[in-house]
């Protein structure tokens, strides 16, 4: 692979970013600097950390950045639950399925990279 852009997990994370930005446009204006901002930062962090780890060209560092991406994914998952409970939107199955899929891909990539350094 020549670029992080070829990684399915990065591509799916970018789609997630678009979805979160679309959803948060519907949130109340008083959430602009609250939940909207936090969700957008968390979702942008996911593909950003995948990319940053990839370009480091050091497997241990790469794994570290993938764990950061996983942390941001967990953050986003919680924030989506909060937005759902506040009735800002109804959790879409497609969105939660994408989060689950990305989480599984990240764990799979981490495990493959760990095998590589053993």
Backbone as JSON Lines, residues from 0, in Angstrom:
{"i":0,"aa":"X","n":[0.83,-1.18,0.0],"ca":[0.0,0.0,0.0],"c":[0.87,1.24,0.0]}
{"i":1,"aa":"X","n":[0.52,2.17,-0.85],"ca":[1.33,3.37,-0.99],"c":[0.83,4.56,-0.18]}
{"i":2,"aa":"X","n":[-0.41,4.48,0.29],"ca":[-1.0,5.62,0.97],"c":[-2.06,5.16,1.96]}
{"i":3,"aa":"X","n":[-2.23,5.92,3.02],"ca":[-3.3,5.64,3.98],"c":[-4.67,5.77,3.31]}
{"i":4,"aa":"X","n":[-4.74,6.51,2.21],"ca":[-6.01,6.68,1.49],"c":[-6.52,5.36,0.91]}
{"i":5,"aa":"X","n":[-5.64,4.39,0.76],"ca":[-6.02,3.09,0.24],"c":[-6.62,2.18,1.32]}
{"i":6,"aa":"X","n":[-6.47,2.56,2.57],"ca":[-7.0,1.75,3.68],"c":[-8.51,1.89,3.76]}
{"i":7,"aa":"X","n":[-9.21,0.78,3.77],"ca":[-10.67,0.8,3.89],"c":[-11.09,1.47,5.19]}
{"i":8,"aa":"X","n":[-10.37,1.25,6.26],"ca":[-10.73,1.85,7.55],"c":[-10.64,3.38,7.48]}
{"i":9,"aa":"X","n":[-9.66,3.9,6.76],"ca":[-9.55,5.36,6.6],"c":[-10.72,5.86,5.75]}
{"i":10,"aa":"X","n":[-11.03,5.16,4.67],"ca":[-12.13,5.56,3.79],"c":[-13.46,5.57,4.53]}
{"i":11,"aa":"X","n":[-13.71,4.53,5.32],"ca":[-14.95,4.45,6.09],"c":[-15.01,5.54,7.17]}
{"i":12,"aa":"X","n":[-13.86,5.86,7.73],"ca":[-13.8,6.94,8.73],"c":[-14.11,8.29,8.1]}
{"i":13,"aa":"X","n":[-13.68,8.49,6.88],"ca":[-13.99,9.74,6.18],"c":[-15.49,9.85,5.9]}
{"i":14,"aa":"X","n":[-16.12,8.75,5.55],"ca":[-17.58,8.75,5.36],"c":[-18.28,9.08,6.67]}
{"i":15,"aa":"X","n":[-17.75,8.53,7.76],"ca":[-18.3,8.82,9.09],"c":[-18.21,10.32,9.41]}
{"i":16,"aa":"X","n":[-17.11,10.94,9.05],"ca":[-16.95,12.38,9.25],"c":[-18.08,13.13,8.53]}
{"i":17,"aa":"X","n":[-18.3,12.78,7.28],"ca":[-19.36,13.44,6.51],"c":[-20.72,13.24,7.17]}
{"i":18,"aa":"X","n":[-20.99,12.04,7.63],"ca":[-22.27,11.75,8.26],"c":[-22.46,12.55,9.55]}
{"i":19,"aa":"X","n":[-21.42,12.62,10.35],"ca":[-21.51,13.36,11.62],"c":[-21.71,14.85,11.36]}
{"i":20,"aa":"X","n":[-21.01,15.4,10.4],"ca":[-21.2,16.82,10.06],"c":[-22.63,17.08,9.6]}
{"i":21,"aa":"X","n":[-23.18,16.18,8.81],"ca":[-24.56,16.33,8.33],"c":[-25.55,16.27,9.5]}
{"i":22,"aa":"X","n":[-25.36,15.3,10.37],"ca":[-26.25,15.13,11.51],"c":[-26.19,16.33,12.46]}
{"i":23,"aa":"X","n":[-24.98,16.79,12.75],"ca":[-24.84,17.87,13.73],"c":[-25.35,19.21,13.21]}
{"i":24,"aa":"X","n":[-25.55,19.34,11.92],"ca":[-26.16,20.56,11.38],"c":[-27.59,20.73,11.89]}
{"i":25,"aa":"X","n":[-28.21,19.62,12.28],"ca":[-29.59,19.64,12.76],"c":[-29.69,19.97,14.25]}
{"i":26,"aa":"X","n":[-28.58,19.97,14.95],"ca":[-28.59,20.2,16.39],"c":[-28.99,21.64,16.7]}
{"i":27,"aa":"X","n":[-29.51,21.87,17.91],"ca":[-29.86,23.25,18.31],"c":[-28.64,24.17,18.26]}
{"i":28,"aa":"X","n":[-28.88,25.44,17.98],"ca":[-27.79,26.42,17.9],"c":[-27.01,26.53,19.2]}
{"i":29,"aa":"X","n":[-27.66,26.31,20.33],"ca":[-26.94,26.44,21.6],"c":[-25.96,25.28,21.84]}
{"i":30,"aa":"X","n":[-25.96,24.3,20.96],"ca":[-25.0,23.19,21.04],"c":[-23.78,23.4,20.14]}
{"i":31,"aa":"X","n":[-23.72,24.52,19.44],"ca":[-22.63,24.76,18.5],"c":[-21.26,24.6,19.15]}
{"i":32,"aa":"X","n":[-21.1,25.13,20.36],"ca":[-19.81,25.05,21.04],"c":[-19.78,23.94,22.08]}
{"i":33,"aa":"X","n":[-20.8,23.11,22.08],"ca":[-20.87,21.99,23.01],"c":[-20.76,20.67,22.29]}
{"i":34,"aa":"X","n":[-21.86,19.96,22.28],"ca":[-21.87,18.61,21.72],"c":[-21.52,18.59,20.23]}
{"i":35,"aa":"X","n":[-22.01,19.57,19.47],"ca":[-21.7,19.62,18.03],"c":[-20.19,19.67,17.82]}
{"i":36,"aa":"X","n":[-19.54,20.59,18.52],"ca":[-18.09,20.76,18.39],"c":[-17.34,19.5,18.83]}
{"i":37,"aa":"X","n":[-17.75,18.92,19.95],"ca":[-17.08,17.72,20.45],"c":[-17.22,16.55,19.5]}
{"i":38,"aa":"X","n":[-18.42,16.36,18.95],"ca":[-18.63,15.25,18.02],"c":[-17.82,15.43,16.75]}
{"i":39,"aa":"X","n":[-17.77,16.65,16.26],"ca":[-17.01,16.91,15.04],"c":[-15.51,16.7,15.28]}
{"i":40,"aa":"X","n":[-15.01,17.17,16.42],"ca":[-13.58,16.98,16.71],"c":[-13.25,15.5,16.86]}
{"i":41,"aa":"X","n":[-14.11,14.76,17.55],"ca":[-13.85,13.33,17.76],"c":[-13.85,12.58,16.43]}
{"i":42,"aa":"X","n":[-14.82,12.9,15.58],"ca":[-14.91,12.17,14.31],"c":[-13.76,12.51,13.37]}
{"i":43,"aa":"X","n":[-13.33,13.76,13.36],"ca":[-12.19,14.16,12.52],"c":[-10.91,13.5,13.02]}
{"i":44,"aa":"X","n":[-10.83,13.28,14.32],"ca":[-9.65,12.67,14.92],"c":[-9.42,11.24,14.44]}
{"i":45,"aa":"X","n":[-10.47,10.55,14.09],"ca":[-10.34,9.13,13.71],"c":[-9.5,8.96,12.44]}
{"i":46,"aa":"X","n":[-9.92,9.49,11.29],"ca":[-9.09,9.31,10.1],"c":[-7.76,10.06,10.2]}
{"i":47,"aa":"X","n":[-7.74,11.15,10.95],"ca":[-6.5,11.92,11.11],"c":[-5.43,11.09,11.81]}
{"i":48,"aa":"X","n":[-5.81,10.36,12.85],"ca":[-4.84,9.53,13.57],"c":[-4.45,8.29,12.79]}
{"i":49,"aa":"X","n":[-5.37,7.76,12.01],"ca":[-5.01,6.63,11.12],"c":[-3.94,7.1,10.14]}
{"i":50,"aa":"X","n":[-4.15,8.26,9.55],"ca":[-3.2,8.82,8.58],"c":[-1.87,9.15,9.24]}
{"i":51,"aa":"X","n":[-1.92,9.8,10.4],"ca":[-0.67,10.19,11.05],"c":[0.16,8.96,11.44]}
{"i":52,"aa":"X","n":[-0.5,7.95,11.96],"ca":[0.23,6.73,12.31],"c":[0.83,6.06,11.09]}
{"i":53,"aa":"X","n":[0.09,6.03,10.01],"ca":[0.56,5.39,8.78],"c":[1.83,6.06,8.25]}
{"i":54,"aa":"X","n":[1.84,7.37,8.23],"ca":[2.99,8.07,7.64],"c":[4.21,8.07,8.55]}
{"i":55,"aa":"X","n":[4.07,7.67,9.79],"ca":[5.22,7.6,10.7],"c":[6.21,6.5,10.29]}
{"i":56,"aa":"X","n":[5.73,5.48,9.62],"ca":[6.56,4.37,9.13],"c":[7.27,3.6,10.26]}
{"i":57,"aa":"X","n":[6.76,3.73,11.45],"ca":[7.25,2.96,12.58],"c":[6.05,2.2,13.13]}
{"i":58,"aa":"X","n":[6.12,0.89,13.12],"ca":[4.96,0.06,13.45],"c":[4.43,0.33,14.85]}
{"i":59,"aa":"X","n":[5.31,0.47,15.84],"ca":[4.84,0.73,17.21],"c":[4.12,2.07,17.31]}
{"i":60,"aa":"X","n":[4.65,3.09,16.63],"ca":[3.99,4.38,16.62],"c":[2.65,4.3,15.9]}
{"i":61,"aa":"X","n":[2.63,3.58,14.82],"ca":[1.4,3.38,14.04],"c":[0.32,2.78,14.94]}
{"i":62,"aa":"X","n":[0.67,1.74,15.67],"ca":[-0.28,1.09,16.58],"c":[-0.77,2.1,17.62]}
{"i":63,"aa":"X","n":[0.15,2.9,18.15],"ca":[-0.22,3.93,19.14],"c":[-1.28,4.87,18.58]}
{"i":64,"aa":"X","n":[-1.1,5.34,17.35],"ca":[-2.06,6.25,16.75],"c":[-3.39,5.55,16.43]}
{"i":65,"aa":"X","n":[-3.34,4.27,16.13],"ca":[-4.57,3.52,15.91],"c":[-5.37,3.4,17.21]}
{"i":66,"aa":"X","n":[-4.67,3.25,18.32],"ca":[-5.36,3.23,19.62],"c":[-5.99,4.6,19.92]}
{"i":67,"aa":"X","n":[-5.32,5.66,19.55],"ca":[-5.9,7.0,19.72],"c":[-7.17,7.11,18.87]}
{"i":68,"aa":"X","n":[-7.12,6.61,17.64],"ca":[-8.31,6.61,16.78],"c":[-9.45,5.82,17.42]}
{"i":69,"aa":"X","n":[-9.11,4.68,18.04],"ca":[-10.13,3.89,18.74],"c":[-10.73,4.68,19.9]}
{"i":70,"aa":"X","n":[-9.89,5.41,20.62],"ca":[-10.38,6.24,21.72],"c":[-11.35,7.3,21.23]}
{"i":71,"aa":"X","n":[-11.02,7.93,20.12],"ca":[-11.9,8.95,19.53],"c":[-13.2,8.32,19.06]}
{"i":72,"aa":"X","n":[-13.13,7.11,18.56],"ca":[-14.32,6.4,18.11],"c":[-15.24,6.1,19.31]}
{"i":73,"aa":"X","n":[-14.65,5.7,20.43],"ca":[-15.42,5.47,21.65],"c":[-16.06,6.76,22.16]}
{"i":74,"aa":"X","n":[-15.3,7.83,22.09],"ca":[-15.81,9.15,22.46],"c":[-17.03,9.5,21.61]}
{"i":75,"aa":"X","n":[-16.89,9.36,20.31],"ca":[-17.97,9.67,19.38],"c":[-19.19,8.79,19.64]}
{"i":76,"aa":"X","n":[-18.97,7.53,19.87],"ca":[-20.07,6.6,20.15],"c":[-20.87,7.07,21.36]}
{"i":77,"aa":"X","n":[-20.19,7.5,22.39],"ca":[-20.84,8.02,23.6],"c":[-21.58,9.31,23.3]}
{"i":78,"aa":"X","n":[-20.98,10.2,22.54],"ca":[-21.61,11.47,22.22],"c":[-22.86,11.27,21.36]}
{"i":79,"aa":"X","n":[-22.84,10.28,20.49],"ca":[-24.02,9.96,19.7],"c":[-25.14,9.48,20.61]}
{"i":80,"aa":"X","n":[-24.79,8.67,21.59],"ca":[-25.78,8.2,22.56],"c":[-26.38,9.39,23.33]}
{"i":81,"aa":"X","n":[-25.54,10.33,23.73],"ca":[-26.02,11.52,24.44],"c":[-26.98,12.31,23.55]}
{"i":82,"aa":"X","n":[-26.59,12.54,22.29],"ca":[-27.44,13.29,21.36],"c":[-28.77,12.57,21.15]}
{"i":83,"aa":"X","n":[-28.73,11.26,21.1],"ca":[-29.94,10.47,20.94],"c":[-30.84,10.63,22.18]}
{"i":84,"aa":"X","n":[-30.26,10.55,23.36],"ca":[-31.04,10.69,24.6],"c":[-31.62,12.09,24.75]}
{"i":85,"aa":"X","n":[-30.93,13.09,24.21],"ca":[-31.43,14.46,24.25],"c":[-32.43,14.73,23.11]}
{"i":86,"aa":"X","n":[-32.67,13.7,22.32],"ca":[-33.62,13.78,21.2],"c":[-33.2,14.77,20.13]}
{"i":87,"aa":"X","n":[-31.87,14.94,19.94],"ca":[-31.37,15.8,18.87],"c":[-31.52,15.11,17.52]}
{"i":88,"aa":"X","n":[-31.5,13.81,17.56],"ca":[-31.75,12.99,16.37],"c":[-31.94,11.57,16.85]}
{"i":89,"aa":"X","n":[-32.51,10.75,16.01],"ca":[-32.65,9.34,16.35],"c":[-31.46,8.61,15.76]}
{"i":90,"aa":"X","n":[-30.81,7.83,16.6],"ca":[-29.64,7.08,16.15],"c":[-30.01,6.25,14.93]}
{"i":91,"aa":"X","n":[-29.26,6.45,13.91],"ca":[-29.5,5.72,12.68],"c":[-28.71,4.42,12.72]}
{"i":92,"aa":"X","n":[-29.36,3.34,12.32],"ca":[-28.69,2.05,12.32],"c":[-27.44,2.06,11.45]}
{"i":93,"aa":"X","n":[-27.51,2.79,10.34],"ca":[-26.37,2.86,9.43],"c":[-25.15,3.48,10.12]}
{"i":94,"aa":"X","n":[-25.4,4.53,10.91],"ca":[-24.32,5.22,11.61],"c":[-23.7,4.31,12.66]}
{"i":95,"aa":"X","n":[-24.53,3.66,13.47],"ca":[-23.99,2.77,14.51],"c":[-23.32,1.55,13.89]}
{"i":96,"aa":"X","n":[-23.83,1.1,12.76],"ca":[-23.19,-0.03,12.06],"c":[-21.81,0.38,11.54]}
{"i":97,"aa":"X","n":[-21.7,1.6,11.02],"ca":[-20.41,2.08,10.52],"c":[-19.4,2.18,11.66]}
{"i":98,"aa":"X","n":[-19.84,2.66,12.81],"ca":[-18.95,2.77,13.97],"c":[-18.45,1.39,14.38]}
{"i":99,"aa":"X","n":[-19.36,0.42,14.44],"ca":[-18.97,-0.95,14.79],"c":[-17.99,-1.52,13.77]}
{"i":100,"aa":"X","n":[-18.27,-1.28,12.5],"ca":[-17.39,-1.76,11.43],"c":[-15.99,-1.14,11.53]}
{"i":101,"aa":"X","n":[-15.93,0.15,11.77],"ca":[-14.64,0.84,11.89],"c":[-13.88,0.32,13.1]}
{"i":102,"aa":"X","n":[-14.59,0.11,14.21],"ca":[-13.94,-0.42,15.42],"c":[-13.32,-1.79,15.13]}
{"i":103,"aa":"X","n":[-14.07,-2.66,14.45],"ca":[-13.57,-3.98,14.12],"c":[-12.36,-3.9,13.19]}
{"i":104,"aa":"X","n":[-12.42,-3.0,12.2],"ca":[-11.29,-2.85,11.29],"c":[-10.05,-2.35,12.02]}
{"i":105,"aa":"X","n":[-10.24,-1.4,12.94],"ca":[-9.1,-0.88,13.7],"c":[-8.47,-1.98,14.55]}
{"i":106,"aa":"X","n":[-9.32,-2.76,15.26],"ca":[-8.78,-3.87,16.06],"c":[-8.05,-4.88,15.18]}
{"i":107,"aa":"X","n":[-8.61,-5.18,14.02],"ca":[-7.97,-6.12,13.1],"c":[-6.62,-5.61,12.61]}
{"i":108,"aa":"X","n":[-6.57,-4.31,12.27],"ca":[-5.31,-3.73,11.81],"c":[-4.27,-3.72,12.92]}
{"i":109,"aa":"X","n":[-4.7,-3.39,14.12],"ca":[-3.79,-3.4,15.28],"c":[-3.21,-4.8,15.49]}
{"i":110,"aa":"X","n":[-4.08,-5.81,15.45],"ca":[-3.61,-7.18,15.65],"c":[-2.64,-7.61,14.55]}
{"i":111,"aa":"X","n":[-2.92,-7.25,13.32],"ca":[-2.02,-7.59,12.21],"c":[-0.67,-6.91,12.38]}
{"i":112,"aa":"X","n":[-0.68,-5.66,12.8],"ca":[0.58,-4.95,13.0],"c":[1.36,-5.51,14.19]}
{"i":113,"aa":"X","n":[0.66,-5.93,15.23],"ca":[1.33,-6.54,16.39],"c":[2.01,-7.84,15.99]}
{"i":114,"aa":"X","n":[1.34,-8.62,15.15],"ca":[1.96,-9.89,14.68],"c":[3.22,-9.59,13.88]}
{"i":115,"aa":"X","n":[3.19,-8.5,13.16],"ca":[4.32,-8.1,12.32],"c":[5.58,-7.8,13.16]}
{"i":116,"aa":"X","n":[5.39,-7.25,14.35],"ca":[6.56,-6.87,15.17],"c":[6.98,-7.94,16.15]}
{"i":117,"aa":"X","n":[6.27,-9.05,16.2],"ca":[6.63,-10.12,17.14],"c":[7.66,-11.05,16.57]}
